[in-house]
Amino acid sequence: MNQLEFNRRVMLQTMGAAAAAAGFGLAPWNSAQAAGPLKIWTIGIAKVGAKDWSAMEKQSGLKLAYIAKSARADEAIQKMVVGDGNKLYDAMTDNGGGMEDALASQKAVVPIDVSQIPNWKNVLPRYLEGGSAADTIRYKGKIYSIPYISNADSLAFNYTEIGQELNSWEALFDSQFKGRAAMQNDFGPTLTNTAIYLKQSGKQDIKNASDMTPAEVKGVCQFLINLKKKGHFRTFWNGFGNGVSLLASEEVLVSSCWEPIQIIAGRKSKKDIRYGTMKEGHQAWNNMWMLTRGGKSRGQEASFYKLMNLYLDPWFGARTLAGLGFTPQMKGVMKYVRANPKDFDAAKVKTIEERLKRKAERAAVKGNSWQNVFPKNLRAYQDWWARLQAA
């Protein structure tokens, strides 16, 4: 994404031309500030080992100052480009695909020297040059981000009540689940997954489910509006807790959602809530860490690289997989798990093996599309999503 595209898609759409013009000056900060704790702007799921960040601090040998992250990509970019984000944060995570390009193009984040990260040797091959996900961490050929979790979002369903496996998005839109189906209240994953289904089932002509034309966006939204007007959807869920509650309470029997929602809902309800492999495909995504321009200026590079080394260590990968079910971004996880039986008993090893198997199955589906928070026709997405919400 170049500067002109960034201005058009993000700045003018979220802040107005005047704010955008004022924001292109360099954000001031005190370059003489002592390094101190590494100030990280991220989300709670980026930690493992304890309810707070203590286990991450102990394992990395760092002091971390955690600041909870904005949930929206446009708000986060506004904070980093025209706001005071570079003054406040040394390192940050993204909100979905394309954010690295947007921030790198505005010099809000800086290139990363992976030679300073010993565990870079562990990174999954798909991130190496020429790999299927190589461009998700690069801007103009330079690495600007380090992956720490990924997944392919699918359909959660209450197997206890339904009594059969579901392997198609068709189930989410089937009249038998009228009033007991839910989707996420976010146009990114909801429109992408719906587009994947409509494309692969031959119901609509869609070239790229993650970067649709205005006409394609219109068709997808009209499909959902028609169902919504018929009372098909119980709701469009907002936030992790809401997603869990809907499934655990059995208000809904089928829901497009993140894998951790399915896992926690199953634990809470003690029902067999499963996460299917959809034959049409899934929205694939990964989350990244980035070093801010301000963090580099304050001399936090060494601390940043130490933290990234932990995120590419099987210690982290095994625990994020065993806990919330996210895909590790490094090789050697099962070897590590089997070498540490005190931390991973036989039942947990079995769970980890099963999750890895299901992830491999989902990743292999040809219809998968990468998450894209900055489609070329962003305004069409926003306008039609507003119509869907109002329907």
N, C-alpha and C positions, 0 to 999 in steps of 0.2 A: 504494500500500500504506500503510495507516494504522498507528499504533503498535500497536494491539491485534493486527492481522494479523501484524505483524512479530514481536511477542512469541510468538504462537502458532506461526508457521511456522518461525522461525529460532532465537530465543533459547532457548525451552524444549526444542526438539528437539536442540540442539547443545551447550548449556552447562548446562542444569538451571536450575530456578527461582531457586535461591539465587544462582548466579553472575549471572544476568540482573538480579536486583534490585540486586545490588551494583554493577552496571556503569552504572547510569543517572546517576551523578554525573559532572560534567565531568572529563575527563582533564586532569591537571595538566601544564603545561609552562612553560618559562621564556620569558615574553613578551619579555624583553629580549635574548634570544639573537640574535646577529648573523645576518643572512640567510645568508651563505656560499653554498656550492653548493646548487642545487635538489635536494633529496633525493627521488628518484623510486622508487616501489615498483611495479615492472612486470615484464614478461617480455622475453626477448632478442629476440623478433621485432619489438619496437617500435622497433628501430634499423635503419638502413640505411647504406650507404657505407663501412663498415669492420667488422672483427670485434668491435671494442670500440665505445665511444660517442664516439670522437674526432671522427668526421665530423659527427655530430649536434651536438657541442659547437661545432665550427668554424662550421657553417652557421647555428646559432642564436645564436652569440656568448655562450653560457652555459657555466658550469661545472656539470656534472651528477654527482651522487653516486647511483650505481645500486645498488638493493637488489633481489635476485631475489624474485619474487612467489610467494605460495602458489598452488597449482594449483586449490584448491577454493573455491567462492564462500562456503560457510558458514564456513570457516576465516578467510577474508579479512574477512568482516563481523564475526566475533567479535573479530578483532584491532583493527578500527577502532572498534567500539562499546563493548566492555567491556575491551579490551586497551589496549596502549600505542601503537597505530598513529598516532594523532594527534600524539603526542609525537615519533615517529620519522620520519614521512613528510610531505613538503610536497605531493606530487601522487601519484596512483595511477591504475592502469588497473583495469578491471572484469574479471569472470570470466564474463560472459554476461548476457543480457537480464533486466531486473528488478532488478539489483543497485543501479542508481542510485536507484531509488525507495526501496529498503530503507535505504541509507545517508543519503539526503536526509531521510527521515522521522525519522531519529535525530540529525539535524544533525551527522553525522560529516563531511559534505562541504558546501560552500557554493555558492550560486548563482554563475553565471558571467556576466560582462558582455561579451558578444560584440562590443560597440563598441570594446573594447580589443584586438581581434584583426583587423588589417587584412585578412588573407586569409579572413576569414569570408565575404567576398563570393564566394569560390570554392566554398563548400560545396555539395554536391549538392542540388538543389531538393527532394528528398524529405525533407530535414531541416527545411525551412522550415515555418512554421505552416500547417497544413492538409495537409502532405505525408504520404506513406505511412509514413515513419519518424519523423515529428515527435515522437511520444510516446516514442520510445526514448531521447531525450536530455533529456526534461523531467519534472519532478515538480510537480504542482499549477500547471502553466502556466509555470513558470520553468525556464530552461535550467541543468542541473546537470552536463552532460558534453559533451565534444567528441569526435566520432567520428574514428578514425584508420585503421582497416581494417575490412573487412566481406567477407562471402562467402556463398555458398549451398553447403553441403556436399553432396557427391554420392558416387558409386561409382567407385572406381578399378579398372581391370581390365587384365589383361595381354593386349593385342591380339595380340602376337606369337604367343602360345600358343593363344588362343581363336579368332582369325582373323575376328572380326566385331565390329561396334559393339554396345554394350549400351545400351539406352535405357529400361530398366525395372528397378525394384528386384526384380522377379520373379527376375532372374538371381541375385541374392544368396542367394535361398532355394531355388533350383532344385537338384534332386537330382544333376544332372550335376557340380555343384561341391562335392558332399559331401566334407568333410574338407579342402577348399581354399578355404573362405570364412571371413572374419573381420569382426568388428564391434568398435567401440570399447567399452572397459570403463568406460562412463559412462552412467548411465541417461538423462541429458538428450538427447544426440543419438541414441543407439541406440533408445530408446523412441519418440522423436519421428519419426525416419525410418521406423521400422517402422509406426507409426500412420498416417503419410501413405500408405504403400503399402496397408495394409489398408483404409483409408478410401476412397481413390480407386479401388481395384480392386473395391470392393463386397464385400469379404470380411468386414468388420466395420462396424457402425454406430458411427461416431465423429464427434462434433460438432466438436470443436476439438483437432487433433492436438498442439498445444503446451500445452494445459491440460485434460487429460482427467479424467473422473469416475473414482472408484475402480473401477467396473465395467469401464470402458474400459481402464484400466491393467491390470486382471486379464486381460482378453481378449488384450491385446497381449503380456503376459508369458507367458501360457499358450501362445500361438503360438510364441514363441521357446524356451520350455522344451521343448516337444515336439520341435523341431528339434535342440536341444542334446542331448537324451537319445538321439537317433538318430545322434549323432556328426557332425552336419552341419557344425558350426563347428570350424575348426582351433584357434581361440582367440579371446578377446576381448582386443584389444591395449591395452597400457598405455604411454602416452608416445610422443613423436615418433619416437625411435630404434627402438622396437619396431615401430611401424607401418611405417616405412621398410624395416626388415630383412625383415619377412614378405613384402612385395611384391618386393623386390630379389632375395631368395634363391629366389623362386618357391615358397615354402611355401604361399602362398595365391595364387590367380589373381583373386579378386574380394574387395574390401574396402571397406566404408564408411569414409571417412577424410577428413582435411583435405586441401585441394588441395596444400599444400607437400609432404606425404608422397608424393603421386603424382609430383610434379616431381623430388624428390630420389631416389626409388626408380628412376625412369627413368634418371636420370644415372648412378647407381651400377651398375645392371644392364645398361645399354646396350640394354635391351629397350624396345619400344614400349608403355609403360604409359600408358593414357589415362584421362581424367576425363570421365565421361559426363554427358549431360543427361537426367535421369530424367523420363519423361512424367507420373508421378504427383506430382512435386514434390520439394522439398528442405527441409532445415532452414536457414533464412536467419539470419544473425547479424551483429552488428557489435560491435567493441570500442571502448571509450571511455576518455578521460582525465578525471579529476576533481581539483579543488583541495580539499585537506583543510582542515578547520577550523583545524588546527594550522598549516598552511602559510600561511593568511591571517593568523593571529595573529602569525606570525614575519615578516611583511612580504614574503612571497614571491609576491604576486599578479603583480607586473610581470614577474618571471622566468617564472612559469607562462604568462602570456599570450604572451611571446616564444616559448616552446616550442610552444604551441598554434599560433602563426602558422606555424611550420615544418611542423607536421603537416597543415596545410591548404594547403601550398605544393606545386605540381606536382613540385618537386625531390624531395620525399619520395614522393609518389604514384607517380611513374614508376619509382622504384627499388624500392619494395615490390612493385609489379606485375611488374617484370622479374625480381626476385630470387625471392621465395617465392610469387608469384602472387596476393597479396591484392588486393582491389578498392580502388582509390584513392577517397578520400572528397571529392574536389574536381573541378571542371571544369578543362579546359585541359591535360590530361595529354598527349594526342597532339600538340598544338601545341608543347608544351615539348619532347617527345621529338624531333620533327622539327627543332626549332631548335637541338638540341645533338648533332649527328652524331658529335662526338668521343667522347661518352659512350655513344651508342647507334648501333651500326653497323646495316647493312641487315638482318642476320639477327636482331638483337635487336628491331628495329622490327617485323619480321614476327611474331615471337613475341608481342610486346605486343599487336599488332592482333588476332591469333588469340585470345589470352586474353580480351581485352575483348569480342570477338564471342561467345565461349562463355559468358562471364558474363552478357551481355545475354540470351542464350537461356535460361539457367537462371533468371534473375530474372523472366522473362516467364511461367514456368509457373504456372498458376493454383493448383495444390495446395501451393505453398510455405507454410511456417509459420515464424513467428519463434521464435527460441530463447527459452526461458523457464526460468530457473534456480529460480524460485519459483512453481511451479504451486499452485493453491489446495489441491489434495489431495496435498501433498508427502509426507505420511506414507504414503499408499498407494503412491506411487512408490518410496519407500525400502523399504517392506516387501516389495513384489513383486520389486524388484530383488535384494534379499537372497535371495529364493527362487530367482530365476533363477541367481544366482551359485552357489548350493548344489546346484542340480540336476545 
